[in-house]
Amino acid sequence: MVPDPSNPTDIANGSPSPADWVDRYWNVPAGDTLVSINKYMIGTHNSDAGATKRSLVVQEAAKRKLTVDKKAFTRASMGKVSPGDCEHILNLALDTGKATEDTIQAWADQSLGVDCTGFVVAYYNEMKRISIDKYSGGAGCPFLVGAAKAGKPPGLPSALIWDFDEIRTGDMVVWMTDKMLETRKPGHIALVSYTNVVPDALLIAHSNGANDGSGHFGPNHGRLGWDGVKSGGNGKYIQVDGTGKVIVVRPPAWIP
């Protein structure tokens, strides 16, 4: 559905779009070059090679009395970075001499990544729907859906959207049923990019571990074939791509 020009709080009117958000991760300014965040990173990473590289940057920055955003580095250890976090960390790596513009892409490939909820929370933070600093450690899919249900926009019977024609850019696609039962492990969440480009399909923006064919294993673009609304013992869901089971959720004005 196209954005509602009469509603300034309609997230579909906002900028950047979810598709643009993927591009932000693919084009992070670092010195005079651009770096792509290509890694899907889930869980806490405090003792691997990437953690060591980040730690060395923080230590050298302290010696040089450079400003360090500690929350950005905390998010980096958990796969919850925003493009802005990545820009800060990458430029510190350059400023401390721990990387050069020739090596900064390889440095990023080892040291920075984002998981699906990190990608979504960072986007909604950009759209002023949630505070990334409050949820530096992440916000799970059940929490995000619960917050959407609790804060559903006025005029909607439910935060869950079942009519394809009512889906908007910026809505969440979550791999679970309306009974809050996740339909894949680990759980997954994406953002709707477009609904009116490919017939009977949702174009999405998300971060996952699959190679998109261009070397991106983290933030990327995807497509879900719409197979209709179904119901079963575990609840109501939308079937996508033959076997996938998802719900589409309208984000609230604010996630407390």
Contacts in CASP RR format, 6 or more apart in sequence:
PFRMAT RR
TARGET T0000
AUTHOR 0000-0000-0000
METHOD contacts of the structure
MODEL  1
MVPDPSNPTDIANGSPSPADWVDRYWNVPAGDTLVSINKYMIGTHNSDAG
ATKRSLVVQEAAKRKLTVDKKAFTRASMGKVSPGDCEHILNLALDTGKAT
EDTIQAWADQSLGVDCTGFVVAYYNEMKRISIDKYSGGAGCPFLVGAAKA
GKPPGLPSALIWDFDEIRTGDMVVWMTDKMLETRKPGHIALVSYTNVVPD
ALLIAHSNGANDGSGHFGPNHGRLGWDGVKSGGNGKYIQVDGTGKVIVVR
PPAWIP
1 12 0 8 1.000
1 165 0 8 1.000
1 166 0 8 1.000
1 167 0 8 1.000
1 168 0 8 1.000
1 195 0 8 1.000
1 196 0 8 1.000
2 12 0 8 1.000
2 196 0 8 1.000
3 10 0 8 1.000
3 12 0 8 1.000
3 13 0 8 1.000
3 14 0 8 1.000
3 168 0 8 1.000
3 169 0 8 1.000
4 10 0 8 1.000
4 12 0 8 1.000
4 13 0 8 1.000
5 13 0 8 1.000
7 13 0 8 1.000
9 153 0 8 1.000
9 253 0 8 1.000
10 168 0 8 1.000
11 127 0 8 1.000
11 129 0 8 1.000
11 168 0 8 1.000
11 169 0 8 1.000
11 170 0 8 1.000
11 251 0 8 1.000
12 168 0 8 1.000
12 169 0 8 1.000
12 170 0 8 1.000
14 127 0 8 1.000
16 23 0 8 1.000
16 24 0 8 1.000
16 126 0 8 1.000
17 169 0 8 1.000
17 170 0 8 1.000
17 193 0 8 1.000
18 123 0 8 1.000
18 169 0 8 1.000
18 170 0 8 1.000
18 191 0 8 1.000
18 192 0 8 1.000
18 193 0 8 1.000
18 204 0 8 1.000
18 205 0 8 1.000
19 193 0 8 1.000
19 194 0 8 1.000
19 203 0 8 1.000
19 205 0 8 1.000
19 221 0 8 1.000
21 83 0 8 1.000
21 119 0 8 1.000
21 122 0 8 1.000
21 123 0 8 1.000
21 126 0 8 1.000
21 191 0 8 1.000
21 205 0 8 1.000
21 219 0 8 1.000
22 205 0 8 1.000
22 219 0 8 1.000
22 220 0 8 1.000
22 221 0 8 1.000
24 83 0 8 1.000
25 36 0 8 1.000
25 37 0 8 1.000
25 83 0 8 1.000
25 86 0 8 1.000
25 114 0 8 1.000
25 119 0 8 1.000
25 207 0 8 1.000
25 218 0 8 1.000
25 219 0 8 1.000
26 36 0 8 1.000
26 37 0 8 1.000
26 216 0 8 1.000
26 219 0 8 1.000
27 34 0 8 1.000
27 35 0 8 1.000
27 36 0 8 1.000
28 34 0 8 1.000
28 35 0 8 1.000
28 36 0 8 1.000
28 37 0 8 1.000
28 83 0 8 1.000
28 84 0 8 1.000
28 86 0 8 1.000
28 87 0 8 1.000
28 90 0 8 1.000
28 108 0 8 1.000
29 35 0 8 1.000
29 87 0 8 1.000
29 91 0 8 1.000
30 87 0 8 1.000
30 90 0 8 1.000
30 91 0 8 1.000
30 93 0 8 1.000
30 94 0 8 1.000
30 101 0 8 1.000
30 104 0 8 1.000
30 108 0 8 1.000
31 91 0 8 1.000
31 94 0 8 1.000
31 101 0 8 1.000
32 101 0 8 1.000
33 101 0 8 1.000
33 104 0 8 1.000
33 105 0 8 1.000
35 86 0 8 1.000
35 90 0 8 1.000
35 104 0 8 1.000
35 105 0 8 1.000
35 108 0 8 1.000
36 105 0 8 1.000
36 108 0 8 1.000
36 216 0 8 1.000
37 81 0 8 1.000
37 83 0 8 1.000
37 86 0 8 1.000
37 108 0 8 1.000
37 112 0 8 1.000
37 113 0 8 1.000
37 114 0 8 1.000
37 218 0 8 1.000
37 219 0 8 1.000
38 108 0 8 1.000
38 109 0 8 1.000
38 113 0 8 1.000
38 215 0 8 1.000
38 216 0 8 1.000
38 217 0 8 1.000
38 218 0 8 1.000
39 108 0 8 1.000
39 109 0 8 1.000
39 112 0 8 1.000
39 113 0 8 1.000
39 114 0 8 1.000
39 217 0 8 1.000
39 218 0 8 1.000
40 113 0 8 1.000
40 114 0 8 1.000
40 115 0 8 1.000
40 207 0 8 1.000
40 208 0 8 1.000
40 209 0 8 1.000
40 217 0 8 1.000
40 218 0 8 1.000
41 79 0 8 1.000
41 112 0 8 1.000
41 113 0 8 1.000
41 114 0 8 1.000
41 115 0 8 1.000
42 79 0 8 1.000
42 115 0 8 1.000
42 186 0 8 1.000
43 78 0 8 1.000
43 79 0 8 1.000
43 115 0 8 1.000
44 77 0 8 1.000
44 78 0 8 1.000
45 51 0 8 1.000
45 77 0 8 1.000
45 78 0 8 1.000
45 79 0 8 1.000
46 77 0 8 1.000
49 110 0 8 1.000
50 110 0 8 1.000
50 111 0 8 1.000
51 77 0 8 1.000
51 111 0 8 1.000
53 93 0 8 1.000
53 98 0 8 1.000
53 107 0 8 1.000
53 110 0 8 1.000
53 111 0 8 1.000
54 73 0 8 1.000
54 76 0 8 1.000
54 77 0 8 1.000
54 89 0 8 1.000
54 111 0 8 1.000
56 96 0 8 1.000
56 98 0 8 1.000
57 89 0 8 1.000
57 92 0 8 1.000
57 93 0 8 1.000
57 96 0 8 1.000
57 98 0 8 1.000
58 68 0 8 1.000
58 73 0 8 1.000
58 92 0 8 1.000
60 96 0 8 1.000
60 97 0 8 1.000
60 98 0 8 1.000
61 67 0 8 1.000
61 68 0 8 1.000
61 92 0 8 1.000
61 95 0 8 1.000
61 96 0 8 1.000
62 68 0 8 1.000
64 95 0 8 1.000
64 96 0 8 1.000
66 92 0 8 1.000
66 95 0 8 1.000
66 96 0 8 1.000
68 92 0 8 1.000
69 85 0 8 1.000
69 88 0 8 1.000
71 133 0 8 1.000
71 136 0 8 1.000
72 81 0 8 1.000
72 84 0 8 1.000
72 85 0 8 1.000
72 88 0 8 1.000
72 89 0 8 1.000
73 89 0 8 1.000
74 136 0 8 1.000
74 137 0 8 1.000
75 81 0 8 1.000
75 82 0 8 1.000
75 85 0 8 1.000
75 132 0 8 1.000
75 136 0 8 1.000
75 137 0 8 1.000
76 85 0 8 1.000
76 89 0 8 1.000
76 111 0 8 1.000
76 112 0 8 1.000
76 113 0 8 1.000
78 136 0 8 1.000
78 137 0 8 1.000
78 138 0 8 1.000
79 113 0 8 1.000
79 114 0 8 1.000
79 115 0 8 1.000
79 118 0 8 1.000
80 114 0 8 1.000
80 115 0 8 1.000
80 117 0 8 1.000
80 118 0 8 1.000
80 121 0 8 1.000
80 122 0 8 1.000
80 132 0 8 1.000
80 135 0 8 1.000
80 136 0 8 1.000
80 137 0 8 1.000
80 138 0 8 1.000
81 89 0 8 1.000
81 112 0 8 1.000
81 113 0 8 1.000
81 114 0 8 1.000
81 118 0 8 1.000
81 122 0 8 1.000
82 122 0 8 1.000
82 125 0 8 1.000
82 126 0 8 1.000
82 132 0 8 1.000
83 122 0 8 1.000
85 122 0 8 1.000
86 108 0 8 1.000
86 112 0 8 1.000
89 111 0 8 1.000
89 112 0 8 1.000
90 99 0 8 1.000
90 104 0 8 1.000
90 107 0 8 1.000
90 108 0 8 1.000
90 112 0 8 1.000
93 99 0 8 1.000
93 104 0 8 1.000
93 107 0 8 1.000
93 111 0 8 1.000
94 100 0 8 1.000
94 101 0 8 1.000
94 104 0 8 1.000
98 107 0 8 1.000
99 107 0 8 1.000
113 207 0 8 1.000
113 218 0 8 1.000
114 122 0 8 1.000
114 207 0 8 1.000
114 218 0 8 1.000
114 219 0 8 1.000
115 207 0 8 1.000
116 187 0 8 1.000
116 188 0 8 1.000
116 189 0 8 1.000
116 190 0 8 1.000
116 206 0 8 1.000
116 207 0 8 1.000
116 208 0 8 1.000
117 138 0 8 1.000
117 139 0 8 1.000
117 140 0 8 1.000
117 141 0 8 1.000
117 144 0 8 1.000
117 189 0 8 1.000
118 138 0 8 1.000
118 207 0 8 1.000
119 191 0 8 1.000
119 205 0 8 1.000
119 206 0 8 1.000
119 207 0 8 1.000
119 219 0 8 1.000
120 144 0 8 1.000
120 172 0 8 1.000
120 189 0 8 1.000
120 190 0 8 1.000
120 191 0 8 1.000
120 206 0 8 1.000
121 130 0 8 1.000
121 132 0 8 1.000
121 135 0 8 1.000
121 138 0 8 1.000
121 139 0 8 1.000
121 144 0 8 1.000
122 132 0 8 1.000
123 170 0 8 1.000
123 191 0 8 1.000
123 205 0 8 1.000
124 130 0 8 1.000
124 251 0 8 1.000
124 255 0 8 1.000
125 131 0 8 1.000
125 132 0 8 1.000
129 251 0 8 1.000
129 252 0 8 1.000
129 253 0 8 1.000
129 254 0 8 1.000
129 255 0 8 1.000
130 139 0 8 1.000
130 254 0 8 1.000
130 255 0 8 1.000
139 255 0 8 1.000
140 189 0 8 1.000
141 174 0 8 1.000
141 175 0 8 1.000
141 176 0 8 1.000
141 182 0 8 1.000
141 187 0 8 1.000
141 188 0 8 1.000
141 189 0 8 1.000
142 176 0 8 1.000
142 180 0 8 1.000
142 182 0 8 1.000
144 172 0 8 1.000
144 174 0 8 1.000
144 189 0 8 1.000
144 249 0 8 1.000
144 255 0 8 1.000
145 159 0 8 1.000
145 172 0 8 1.000
145 174 0 8 1.000
145 176 0 8 1.000
145 180 0 8 1.000
145 247 0 8 1.000
145 249 0 8 1.000
146 180 0 8 1.000
147 252 0 8 1.000
147 255 0 8 1.000
147 256 0 8 1.000
148 159 0 8 1.000
148 172 0 8 1.000
148 249 0 8 1.000
148 250 0 8 1.000
148 251 0 8 1.000
148 252 0 8 1.000
148 255 0 8 1.000
149 158 0 8 1.000
149 159 0 8 1.000
149 160 0 8 1.000
149 249 0 8 1.000
150 252 0 8 1.000
151 159 0 8 1.000
151 252 0 8 1.000
151 253 0 8 1.000
152 158 0 8 1.000
152 159 0 8 1.000
152 250 0 8 1.000
152 252 0 8 1.000
153 159 0 8 1.000
153 250 0 8 1.000
153 252 0 8 1.000
153 253 0 8 1.000
156 250 0 8 1.000
159 249 0 8 1.000
159 250 0 8 1.000
159 252 0 8 1.000
160 178 0 8 1.000
160 247 0 8 1.000
160 248 0 8 1.000
160 249 0 8 1.000
160 250 0 8 1.000
161 167 0 8 1.000
161 171 0 8 1.000
161 248 0 8 1.000
161 249 0 8 1.000
161 250 0 8 1.000
162 229 0 8 1.000
162 236 0 8 1.000
162 238 0 8 1.000
162 248 0 8 1.000
164 195 0 8 1.000
164 200 0 8 1.000
164 226 0 8 1.000
164 228 0 8 1.000
167 192 0 8 1.000
167 195 0 8 1.000
167 202 0 8 1.000
167 248 0 8 1.000
168 192 0 8 1.000
168 195 0 8 1.000
168 250 0 8 1.000
169 192 0 8 1.000
169 193 0 8 1.000
169 194 0 8 1.000
169 195 0 8 1.000
170 191 0 8 1.000
170 192 0 8 1.000
170 193 0 8 1.000
170 251 0 8 1.000
171 191 0 8 1.000
171 192 0 8 1.000
171 248 0 8 1.000
171 249 0 8 1.000
171 250 0 8 1.000
171 251 0 8 1.000
172 189 0 8 1.000
172 190 0 8 1.000
172 191 0 8 1.000
172 192 0 8 1.000
172 248 0 8 1.000
172 249 0 8 1.000
172 250 0 8 1.000
172 251 0 8 1.000
173 189 0 8 1.000
173 190 0 8 1.000
173 191 0 8 1.000
173 192 0 8 1.000
173 202 0 8 1.000
173 204 0 8 1.000
173 206 0 8 1.000
173 224 0 8 1.000
173 246 0 8 1.000
173 247 0 8 1.000
173 248 0 8 1.000
173 249 0 8 1.000
174 188 0 8 1.000
174 189 0 8 1.000
174 246 0 8 1.000
174 247 0 8 1.000
174 248 0 8 1.000
174 249 0 8 1.000
175 182 0 8 1.000
175 183 0 8 1.000
175 184 0 8 1.000
175 187 0 8 1.000
175 188 0 8 1.000
175 189 0 8 1.000
175 244 0 8 1.000
175 245 0 8 1.000
175 246 0 8 1.000
176 182 0 8 1.000
176 183 0 8 1.000
176 187 0 8 1.000
176 237 0 8 1.000
176 245 0 8 1.000
176 246 0 8 1.000
176 247 0 8 1.000
177 183 0 8 1.000
177 234 0 8 1.000
177 235 0 8 1.000
177 236 0 8 1.000
177 237 0 8 1.000
177 245 0 8 1.000
177 247 0 8 1.000
178 235 0 8 1.000
178 236 0 8 1.000
178 237 0 8 1.000
178 247 0 8 1.000
179 234 0 8 1.000
179 235 0 8 1.000
179 236 0 8 1.000
181 234 0 8 1.000
181 235 0 8 1.000
183 234 0 8 1.000
183 237 0 8 1.000
183 244 0 8 1.000
183 245 0 8 1.000
183 246 0 8 1.000
184 244 0 8 1.000
188 206 0 8 1.000
188 208 0 8 1.000
189 206 0 8 1.000
190 204 0 8 1.000
190 205 0 8 1.000
190 206 0 8 1.000
190 222 0 8 1.000
191 204 0 8 1.000
191 205 0 8 1.000
191 206 0 8 1.000
192 202 0 8 1.000
192 203 0 8 1.000
192 204 0 8 1.000
192 248 0 8 1.000
193 203 0 8 1.000
193 204 0 8 1.000
193 205 0 8 1.000
193 221 0 8 1.000
193 222 0 8 1.000
194 202 0 8 1.000
194 203 0 8 1.000
195 202 0 8 1.000
195 203 0 8 1.000
197 203 0 8 1.000
198 223 0 8 1.000
200 225 0 8 1.000
200 226 0 8 1.000
201 223 0 8 1.000
201 224 0 8 1.000
201 225 0 8 1.000
201 226 0 8 1.000
202 223 0 8 1.000
202 224 0 8 1.000
202 225 0 8 1.000
202 226 0 8 1.000
202 240 0 8 1.000
202 248 0 8 1.000
203 221 0 8 1.000
203 222 0 8 1.000
203 223 0 8 1.000
204 221 0 8 1.000
204 222 0 8 1.000
204 223 0 8 1.000
204 224 0 8 1.000
205 219 0 8 1.000
205 220 0 8 1.000
205 221 0 8 1.000
205 222 0 8 1.000
206 219 0 8 1.000
206 220 0 8 1.000
206 222 0 8 1.000
207 218 0 8 1.000
207 219 0 8 1.000
207 220 0 8 1.000
208 217 0 8 1.000
208 218 0 8 1.000
208 220 0 8 1.000
209 217 0 8 1.000
209 218 0 8 1.000
210 217 0 8 1.000
210 220 0 8 1.000
211 217 0 8 1.000
212 220 0 8 1.000
212 221 0 8 1.000
212 222 0 8 1.000
224 240 0 8 1.000
224 241 0 8 1.000
224 246 0 8 1.000
225 240 0 8 1.000
225 241 0 8 1.000
225 242 0 8 1.000
226 238 0 8 1.000
226 240 0 8 1.000
227 238 0 8 1.000
227 239 0 8 1.000
227 240 0 8 1.000
227 241 0 8 1.000
227 242 0 8 1.000
228 238 0 8 1.000
228 239 0 8 1.000
229 236 0 8 1.000
229 237 0 8 1.000
229 238 0 8 1.000
229 239 0 8 1.000
230 236 0 8 1.000
230 237 0 8 1.000
230 238 0 8 1.000
230 239 0 8 1.000
230 245 0 8 1.000
231 237 0 8 1.000
236 247 0 8 1.000
237 245 0 8 1.000
237 246 0 8 1.000
237 247 0 8 1.000
238 245 0 8 1.000
238 246 0 8 1.000
238 247 0 8 1.000
238 248 0 8 1.000
239 245 0 8 1.000
240 246 0 8 1.000
END
